[in-house]
Amino acid sequence: MKKTYFTEMFRRLAKFSYSFIMLLMSCGNKGQVLSRPENVGNGAVNTSASAFYDFKIRSLEGNIIDFSVYKGKKVLIVNTASECGFTPQYQELQKLHEQYGDKVAVLGFPCNDFGAQEPGSNQDIQQFCKKNYGVTFQMFEKISIKQPNTHPLYQWLSDKSRNGWNSELPGWNFCKYLISENGELLEYYGSAVSPMGKKIIEAINK
């Protein structure tokens, strides 16, 4: 009984801490939202979309995922970490996957670059996600995001000459990029933007 009490207290404390962090960070650049300018690509052939679907990246399970399978559906790309104040967003990402999976594919990319908050192996990460958050959306092998070892996907996401408009790399864990049904980069969201919040849900439903 004592163990159950302390477990529940810990869960309540974690939930409160996460809510406080989200409120605090939403006031700074971790609540940042950047949107694709309306005039980008007007009258021109869009080569950035085909480039997105050219990616082939290894999953946590070791399988190669061909990004062409995501054609016709929006994609939310998130850099994740297991020991971050934003780690409870895994729960929201899973909820997003369950409720809006017919419209958007959630893709998680573990990374240890920000505060060394993802120190485990791919197997450790897989077990953590399943045990603590019941994650069933697609997770990929651990990558690097910061320069000079930026993963090719994040090179594309942060190079406006390749994606059409954005040069913003993640500044912390749980930053998000929304890709259109046609492979175009639509929006960038800072860490504090909730996966189940109004901004992302409205963008998915457009």
ZAFIRO-790808 format. One record per residue: y, x, z of N, C-alpha, C in turn. Coordinates in Angstrom, 3 decimals. Example, Ala and Ser with C-alpha at 12.3 -4.5 7.8 and 13.67 -1.06 7.14 Angstrom:
- -5.690; 13.190; 7.800; -4.500; 12.300; 7.800; -3.300; 13.200; 7.800
- -2.250; 12.850; 7.080; -1.060; 13.670; 7.140; 0.030; 12.900; 7.870
//
This chain:
- -1.206; 0.837; 0.000; 0.000; 0.000; 0.000; 1.254; 0.870; 0.000
- 1.225; 1.960; 0.794; 2.359; 2.863; 0.856; 2.589; 3.508; -0.509
- 1.485; 3.876; -1.183; 1.575; 4.493; -2.498; 2.208; 3.528; -3.491
- 1.820; 2.263; -3.420; 2.380; 1.244; -4.315; 3.860; 1.059; -4.065
- 4.256; 1.065; -2.786; 5.660; 0.915; -2.422; 6.507; 2.040; -3.002
- 6.049; 3.292; -2.809; 6.804; 4.439; -3.293; 6.820; 4.488; -4.825
- 5.748; 4.057; -5.456; 5.711; 4.010; -6.919; 6.748; 3.041; -7.453
- 6.829; 1.872; -6.804; 7.804; 0.865; -7.227; 9.233; 1.346; -6.976
- 9.446; 2.008; -5.839; 10.771; 2.540; -5.539; 11.179; 3.581; -6.561
- 10.226; 4.423; -6.959; 10.509; 5.455; -7.956; 10.887; 4.818; -9.294
- 10.151; 3.766; -9.676; 10.430; 3.092; -10.939; 11.814; 2.459; -10.923
- 12.193; 1.857; -9.790; 13.510; 1.232; -9.688; 14.619; 2.283; -9.741
- 14.378; 3.421; -9.081; 15.357; 4.506; -9.088; 15.527; 5.066; -10.492
- 14.414; 5.236; -11.205; 14.464; 5.754; -12.565; 15.233; 4.801; -13.474
- 14.978; 3.496; -13.299; 15.663; 2.494; -14.112; 17.154; 2.493; -13.830
- 17.530; 2.612; -12.545; 18.940; 2.650; -12.177; 19.601; 3.902; -12.736
- 18.918; 5.052; -12.617; 19.468; 6.318; -13.100; 19.709; 6.261; -14.596
- 18.764; 5.694; -15.321; 18.898; 5.582; -16.771; 20.088; 4.697; -17.129
- 20.218; 3.562; -16.442; 21.332; 2.646; -16.713; 22.672; 3.326; -16.445
- 22.719; 4.111; -15.355; 23.957; 4.814; -15.004; 24.286; 5.868; -16.045
- 23.268; 6.606; -16.490; 23.465; 7.638; -17.510; 23.972; 7.006; -18.808
- 23.356; 5.889; -19.222; 23.766; 5.209; -20.452; 25.225; 4.767; -20.368
- 25.622; 4.228; -19.216; 27.002; 3.768; -19.032; 27.959; 4.946; -19.085
- 27.615; 6.026; -18.403; 28.479; 7.202; -18.345; 28.622; 7.856; -19.716
- 27.496; 8.041; -20.399; 27.505; 8.757; -21.672; 28.105; 7.943; -22.807
- 28.068; 6.615; -22.688; 28.627; 5.778; -23.748; 30.138; 5.959; -23.864
- 30.747; 6.531; -22.821; 32.189; 6.773; -22.842; 32.534; 8.055; -23.590
- 31.557; 8.912; -23.859; 31.800; 10.162; -24.558; 31.173; 10.164; -25.926
- 30.991; 11.378; -26.501; 30.469; 11.458; -27.865; 28.991; 11.130; -27.952
- 28.297; 10.996; -26.816; 26.887; 10.597; -26.863; 26.742; 9.118; -27.200
- 27.864; 8.407; -27.202; 27.865; 7.022; -27.655; 28.437; 6.893; -29.058
- 28.537; 8.015; -29.733; 29.138; 8.067; -31.067; 28.315; 7.309; -32.110
- 29.025; 6.643; -33.018; 28.391; 5.989; -34.161; 29.149; 6.400; -35.421
- 28.432; 6.934; -36.394; 29.021; 7.298; -37.681; 28.347; 6.470; -38.767
- 29.131; 5.910; -39.665; 28.588; 5.051; -40.717; 28.895; 5.604; -42.102
- 28.008; 5.339; -43.026; 28.162; 5.772; -44.413; 29.381; 5.097; -45.029
- 30.324; 5.875; -45.580; 31.493; 5.276; -46.241; 31.063; 4.371; -47.396
- 31.752; 3.283; -47.581; 31.368; 2.304; -48.594; 31.423; 2.855; -50.009
- 32.318; 3.836; -50.244; 32.486; 4.339; -51.612; 31.513; 5.464; -51.967
- 30.657; 5.877; -51.033; 29.711; 6.954; -51.311; 28.672; 6.492; -52.322
- 28.526; 7.265; -53.387; 27.505; 6.968; -54.378; 27.910; 5.962; -55.428
- 29.114; 5.398; -55.313; 29.550; 4.404; -56.297; 29.658; 5.024; -57.691
- 28.955; 4.443; -58.633; 29.026; 4.909; -60.010; 28.258; 6.176; -60.278
- 27.430; 6.612; -59.331; 26.683; 7.860; -59.502; 25.207; 7.624; -59.238
- 24.380; 8.480; -59.806; 22.947; 8.402; -59.562; 22.658; 8.976; -58.179
- 21.951; 8.239; -57.364; 21.675; 8.673; -56.002; 20.439; 9.562; -55.960
- 20.661; 10.860; -55.799; 19.541; 11.800; -55.719; 19.097; 12.029; -54.286
- 19.947; 11.654; -53.309; 19.594; 11.884; -51.906; 18.418; 11.019; -51.489
- 18.326; 9.805; -52.055; 17.243; 8.887; -51.702; 15.892; 9.454; -52.123
- 15.812; 9.948; -53.351; 14.545; 10.511; -53.815; 14.165; 11.726; -52.982
- 15.173; 12.499; -52.530; 14.905; 13.673; -51.701; 14.278; 13.275; -50.363
- 14.738; 12.167; -49.788; 14.176; 11.711; -48.521; 12.700; 11.380; -48.671
- 12.335; 10.729; -49.741; 10.944; 10.331; -49.953; 10.048; 11.493; -50.394
- 10.643; 12.659; -50.614; 9.855; 13.844; -50.972; 9.269; 14.547; -49.747
- 9.758; 14.186; -48.547; 9.292; 14.873; -47.346; 7.825; 14.541; -47.047
- 7.112; 15.561; -46.612; 5.732; 15.416; -46.137; 5.647; 16.221; -44.845
- 5.464; 15.514; -43.722; 5.565; 16.149; -42.407; 4.325; 15.822; -41.568
- 3.910; 16.790; -40.764; 2.691; 16.644; -39.964; 2.948; 15.807; -38.704
- 2.058; 14.879; -38.434; 2.162; 14.022; -37.250; 1.644; 14.750; -36.008
- 1.821; 14.115; -34.840; 1.287; 14.688; -33.599; -0.225; 14.860; -33.667
- -0.878; 13.987; -34.415; -2.336; 14.038; -34.541; -2.798; 15.092; -35.543
- -1.839; 15.678; -36.268; -2.180; 16.721; -37.227; -2.323; 16.242; -38.658
- -1.997; 14.966; -38.915; -2.096; 14.419; -40.266; -0.771; 14.576; -41.020
- -0.850; 14.817; -42.315; 0.351; 14.912; -43.132; 0.806; 13.507; -43.518
- 2.058; 13.180; -43.180; 2.633; 11.877; -43.506; 3.568; 12.039; -44.698
- 3.262; 11.332; -45.774; 4.088; 11.336; -46.973; 5.169; 10.273; -46.809
- 6.434; 10.681; -46.826; 7.529; 9.750; -46.557; 7.698; 8.682; -47.638
- 7.013; 8.831; -48.747; 7.088; 7.788; -49.772; 6.500; 6.466; -49.273
- 5.686; 6.525; -48.195; 5.097; 5.292; -47.639; 6.167; 4.404; -47.003
- 7.369; 4.959; -46.769; 8.427; 4.191; -46.116; 9.377; 3.518; -47.108
- 9.091; 3.624; -48.388; 9.927; 2.952; -49.383; 9.911; 1.443; -49.145
- 11.098; 0.833; -49.231; 11.193; -0.608; -49.057; 11.404; -1.060; -47.631
- 11.512; -0.113; -46.690; 11.724; -0.444; -45.280; 12.750; 0.526; -44.701
- 13.591; 0.026; -43.797; 14.513; 0.925; -43.109; 13.721; 1.878; -42.211
- 14.315; 3.027; -41.895; 13.674; 4.039; -41.055; 14.660; 4.486; -39.987
- 14.217; 4.525; -38.720; 15.034; 5.056; -37.624; 14.397; 6.356; -37.157
- 15.120; 7.459; -37.331; 14.635; 8.790; -36.966; 15.261; 9.195; -35.641
- 14.430; 9.611; -34.685; 14.898; 9.928; -33.325; 14.320; 11.257; -32.872
- 15.167; 12.156; -32.355; 14.654; 13.388; -31.746; 14.408; 13.138; -30.258
- 13.177; 13.315; -29.830; 12.746; 12.886; -28.496; 12.479; 14.063; -27.549
- 12.376; 13.735; -26.268; 12.049; 14.721; -25.231; 11.459; 13.986; -24.031
- 10.525; 14.628; -23.345; 9.786; 13.982; -22.252; 10.444; 14.118; -20.884
- 11.411; 15.032; -20.742; 11.988; 15.299; -19.421; 13.506; 15.119; -19.420
- 13.980; 14.169; -20.203; 15.418; 13.941; -20.370; 15.843; 12.661; -19.659
- 17.115; 12.573; -19.304; 17.630; 11.354; -18.709; 17.532; 10.164; -19.660
- 17.434; 10.441; -20.957; 17.307; 9.387; -21.953; 15.857; 9.076; -22.319
- 14.912; 9.749; -21.672; 13.497; 9.534; -21.991; 13.067; 8.070; -21.880
- 13.621; 7.267; -20.949; 13.250; 5.845; -20.911; 13.545; 5.086; -22.205
- 14.293; 5.688; -23.125; 14.499; 5.035; -24.416; 13.192; 4.893; -25.193
- 12.176; 5.645; -24.810; 10.857; 5.450; -25.426; 10.429; 3.983; -25.319
- 10.731; 3.387; -24.172; 10.358; 1.980; -23.958; 11.086; 1.067; -24.935
- 12.371; 1.336; -25.147; 13.150; 0.534; -26.090; 12.700; 0.777; -27.526
- 12.378; 2.028; -27.842; 11.905; 2.342; -29.192; 10.586; 1.637; -29.490
- 9.708; 1.583; -28.478; 8.440; 0.874; -28.647; 8.679; -0.625; -28.834
- 9.625; -1.159; -28.073; 9.968; -2.581; -28.199; 10.550; -2.868; -29.587
- 11.386; -1.956; -30.072; 11.956; -2.096; -31.408; 10.846; -2.096; -32.455
- 9.899; -1.196; -32.291; 8.755; -1.109; -33.194; 7.944; -2.410; -33.194
- 7.736; -2.971; -32.016; 6.922; -4.190; -31.903; 7.643; -5.420; -32.443
- 8.947; -5.499; -32.203; 9.688; -6.701; -32.586; 10.268; -6.658; -33.994
- 10.561; -5.458; -34.495; 11.209; -5.340; -35.802; 10.437; -4.421; -36.752
- 9.169; -4.202; -36.461; 8.366; -3.300; -37.265; 8.210; -3.707; -38.718
- 8.460; -4.982; -39.011; 8.387; -5.438; -40.406; 9.636; -5.032; -41.192
- 10.697; -4.627; -40.472; 11.955; -4.257; -41.111; 12.287; -2.777; -41.000
- 11.795; -2.124; -39.927; 12.165; -0.728; -39.696; 10.972; 0.064; -39.174
- 10.823; 1.286; -39.675; 9.808; 2.214; -39.174; 10.478; 3.187; -38.207
- 9.979; 3.256; -36.983; 10.515; 4.165; -35.973; 9.730; 5.468; -36.032
- 10.444; 6.574; -36.207; 9.807; 7.886; -36.313; 10.368; 8.812; -35.242
- 9.483; 9.342; -34.378; 9.900; 10.219; -33.300; 9.592; 11.679; -33.590
- 10.585; 12.553; -33.306; 10.435; 13.986; -33.549; 10.724; 14.761; -32.260
- 9.680; 15.140; -31.519; 9.872; 15.903; -30.286; 10.558; 17.241; -30.563
- 11.453; 17.610; -29.647; 12.212; 18.848; -29.832; 12.576; 19.420; -28.469
- 12.469; 20.736; -28.325; 12.743; 21.402; -27.050; 14.096; 22.116; -27.052
- 14.924; 21.861; -28.064; 16.172; 22.613; -28.231; 17.255; 22.249; -27.227
- 17.210; 21.054; -26.682; 18.312; 20.570; -25.851; 17.894; 20.517; -24.382
- 18.315; 21.517; -23.637; 17.995; 21.581; -22.216; 16.547; 21.923; -21.924
- 15.810; 22.408; -22.932; 14.382; 22.755; -22.768; 13.624; 21.610; -22.096
- 13.866; 20.389; -22.565; 13.311; 19.191; -21.926; 12.074; 18.639; -22.638
- 11.538; 19.423; -23.589; 10.268; 19.073; -24.227; 9.400; 20.335; -24.306
- 8.971; 20.842; -23.135; 8.258; 22.126; -23.101; 6.782; 22.062; -23.470
- 6.189; 20.874; -23.480; 4.747; 20.735; -23.663; 4.283; 20.928; -25.097
- 2.968; 20.968; -25.252; 2.341; 21.077; -26.569; 2.340; 19.712; -27.250
- 1.951; 19.682; -28.523; 1.840; 18.404; -29.227; 0.875; 17.464; -28.516
- -0.214; 18.016; -27.993; -1.193; 17.206; -27.269; -0.598; 16.662; -25.973
- 0.159; 17.500; -25.260; 0.818; 17.058; -24.021; 1.774; 15.894; -24.305
- 2.536; 16.030; -25.386; 3.519; 15.010; -25.755; 2.820; 13.699; -26.102
- 1.749; 13.807; -26.856; 0.987; 12.623; -27.255; 0.458; 11.875; -26.032
- -0.096; 12.613; -25.078; -0.636; 12.000; -23.863; 0.466; 11.379; -23.023
- 1.610; 12.063; -22.920; 2.743; 11.554; -22.150; 3.243; 10.228; -22.722
- 3.431; 10.190; -24.036; 3.957; 8.987; -24.688; 3.015; 7.796; -24.527
- 1.738; 8.056; -24.670; 0.751; 6.979; -24.565; 0.615; 6.483; -23.132
- 0.537; 7.406; -22.188; 0.317; 7.045; -20.790; 1.517; 6.350; -20.171
- 2.720; 6.841; -20.447; 3.908; 6.341; -19.760; 4.626; 5.205; -20.486
- 4.514; 5.165; -21.814; 5.275; 4.166; -22.558; 4.443; 3.398; -23.587
- 3.164; 3.690; -23.684; 2.305; 2.974; -24.616; 2.777; 3.084; -26.055
- 3.291; 4.261; -26.427; 3.885; 4.449; -27.753; 2.839; 4.299; -28.860
- 3.152; 3.433; -29.823; 2.292; 3.267; -30.990; 3.045; 3.523; -32.292
- 4.376; 3.736; -32.213; 5.113; 4.080; -33.430; 4.812; 5.536; -33.800
- 5.157; 5.912; -35.014; 4.762; 7.225; -35.542; 5.526; 8.368; -34.869
- 4.774; 9.278; -34.262; 5.337; 10.487; -33.678; 4.892; 11.695; -34.511
- 5.789; 12.666; -34.622; 5.519; 13.849; -35.424; 5.413; 15.097; -34.547
- 4.919; 16.175; -35.143; 4.769; 17.418; -34.398; 6.130; 17.931; -33.927
- 6.107; 18.728; -32.898; 7.318; 19.280; -32.305; 8.056; 20.169; -33.323
- 9.374; 19.991; -33.381; 10.174; 20.718; -34.369; 11.372; 21.399; -33.699
- 12.100; 22.190; -34.491; 13.380; 22.759; -34.078; 14.487; 22.068; -34.858
- 15.615; 21.856; -34.207; 16.757; 21.200; -34.841; 17.966; 22.126; -34.918
- 18.191; 22.894; -33.869; 19.350; 23.793; -33.863; 19.183; 24.905; -34.904
- 20.312; 25.351; -35.429; 20.307; 26.476; -36.358; 19.968; 27.766; -35.604
- 19.314; 28.741; -36.212; 19.031; 28.843; -37.651; 17.652; 28.298; -38.047
- 16.954; 27.636; -37.100; 15.583; 27.194; -37.375; 15.492; 25.690; -37.619
- 16.562; 25.112; -38.132; 16.609; 23.668; -38.363; 15.501; 23.207; -39.310
- 14.751; 22.210; -38.863; 13.683; 21.655; -39.694; 14.272; 21.090; -40.994
- 13.558; 21.199; -42.118; 14.075; 20.705; -43.403; 14.562; 19.259; -43.382
- 13.885; 18.382; -42.632; 14.351; 16.997; -42.555; 15.736; 16.928; -41.950
- 15.962; 17.683; -40.861; 17.264; 17.667; -40.207; 18.309; 18.442; -41.002
- 17.881; 19.357; -41.844; 18.814; 19.985; -42.780; 19.356; 18.923; -43.730
- 18.467; 18.071; -44.222; 18.881; 16.998; -45.130; 19.781; 16.001; -44.408
- 19.418; 15.636; -43.188; 20.189; 14.650; -42.426; 21.600; 15.128; -42.089
- 21.806; 16.439; -42.008; 23.093; 16.987; -41.546; 23.865; 17.744; -42.627
- 23.426; 17.662; -43.877; 24.102; 18.344; -44.987; 24.645; 17.290; -45.946
- 25.962; 17.082; -45.930; 26.538; 15.997; -46.741; 26.394; 16.228; -48.238
- 26.164; 17.463; -48.646; 25.939; 17.715; -50.059; 24.555; 17.230; -50.493
- 23.691; 16.970; -49.486; 22.336; 16.511; -49.780; 22.143; 15.033; -49.447
- 22.753; 14.564; -48.344; 22.576; 13.148; -47.967; 23.732; 12.266; -48.410
- 24.797; 12.874; -48.923; 25.902; 12.096; -49.470; 27.161; 12.003; -48.635
- 27.043; 12.185; -47.273; 28.265; 11.995; -46.472; 28.242; 12.610; -45.069
- 27.099; 12.814; -44.480; 27.057; 13.208; -43.066; 26.779; 14.692; -42.852
- 27.473; 15.284; -41.868; 27.233; 16.681; -41.504; 26.917; 16.828; -40.015
- 26.633; 15.723; -39.355; 26.416; 15.712; -37.899; 24.955; 15.974; -37.551
- 24.710; 17.084; -36.833; 23.400; 17.346; -36.242; 23.357; 16.717; -34.855
- 22.173; 16.404; -34.335; 22.097; 15.920; -32.949; 22.717; 16.920; -31.978
- 23.447; 16.376; -31.012; 24.025; 17.225; -29.973; 23.203; 17.206; -28.701
- 22.200; 16.307; -28.677; 21.350; 16.171; -27.492; 20.095; 15.404; -27.906
- 19.221; 15.157; -26.946; 18.004; 14.385; -27.208; 18.330; 12.915; -27.488
- 17.468; 12.279; -28.242; 17.532; 10.844; -28.554; 18.756; 10.432; -29.381
- 19.185; 11.333; -30.265; 20.133; 10.927; -31.306; 19.323; 10.246; -32.408
- 19.990; 9.409; -33.173; 19.259; 8.562; -34.124; 19.948; 8.521; -35.483
- 19.132; 8.475; -36.531; 19.632; 8.305; -37.901; 18.942; 7.086; -38.504
- 19.721; 6.221; -39.137; 19.152; 5.051; -39.800; 19.175; 5.265; -41.311
- 18.007; 5.114; -41.923; 17.842; 5.271; -43.361; 17.625; 3.887; -43.985
- 18.193; 3.666; -45.165; 18.071; 2.370; -45.826; 16.698; 2.181; -46.463
- 16.447; 0.985; -46.957; 15.209; 0.669; -47.662; 15.050; 1.486; -48.936
- 16.171; 2.081; -49.403; 16.164; 2.867; -50.629; 16.261; 4.373; -50.374
- 16.124; 4.763; -49.102; 16.135; 6.187; -48.780; 17.503; 6.804; -48.613
- 18.539; 5.986; -48.399; 19.895; 6.490; -48.206; 20.223; 6.549; -46.711
- 20.919; 7.596; -46.296; 21.356; 7.708; -44.912; 22.491; 6.721; -44.667
- 22.282; 5.810; -43.721; 23.260; 4.758; -43.438; 24.132; 5.062; -42.231
- 23.499; 5.461; -41.104; 24.262; 5.630; -39.870; 23.669; 6.729; -38.993
- 24.550; 7.281; -38.158; 24.158; 8.239; -37.117; 24.569; 7.653; -35.782
- 23.667; 7.718; -34.787; 23.952; 7.202; -33.446; 23.740; 8.303; -32.411
- 24.687; 8.444; -31.489; 24.532; 9.390; -30.404; 23.458; 8.956; -29.418
- 23.136; 9.826; -28.484; 22.047; 9.601; -27.531; 22.184; 8.308; -26.740
- 23.405; 7.964; -26.358; 23.619; 6.819; -25.469; 23.586; 5.471; -26.182
- 23.451; 5.474; -27.495; 23.361; 4.204; -28.222; 21.946; 3.659; -28.069
- 21.829; 2.492; -27.466; 20.529; 1.906; -27.154; 19.766; 1.494; -28.410
- 18.472; 1.847; -28.505; 17.660; 1.427; -29.651; 17.573; -0.088; -29.812
- 17.699; -0.823; -28.713; 17.647; -2.285; -28.764; 19.030; -2.906; -28.605
- 20.068; -2.083; -28.728; 21.423; -2.581; -28.582; 21.922; -3.275; -29.844
- 23.061; -3.917; -29.715; 23.628; -4.733; -30.791; 23.895; -3.920; -32.056
- 24.392; -2.690; -31.910; 24.774; -1.887; -33.072; 23.582; -1.617; -33.983
- 22.476; -1.201; -33.387; 21.302; -0.859; -34.191; 20.611; -2.107; -34.724
- 20.496; -3.126; -33.905; 19.813; -4.360; -34.345; 20.569; -4.997; -35.519
- 21.899; -5.040; -35.433; 22.691; -5.613; -36.520; 22.518; -4.805; -37.799
- 22.484; -3.482; -37.677; 22.307; -2.615; -38.855; 20.931; -2.811; -39.486
- 19.924; -3.007; -38.674; 18.576; -3.227; -39.179; 18.479; -4.562; -39.918
- 19.186; -5.563; -39.417; 19.110; -6.903; -39.998; 19.988; -7.111; -41.226
- 20.813; -6.122; -41.556; 21.709; -6.257; -42.714; 20.901; -6.322; -44.002
//
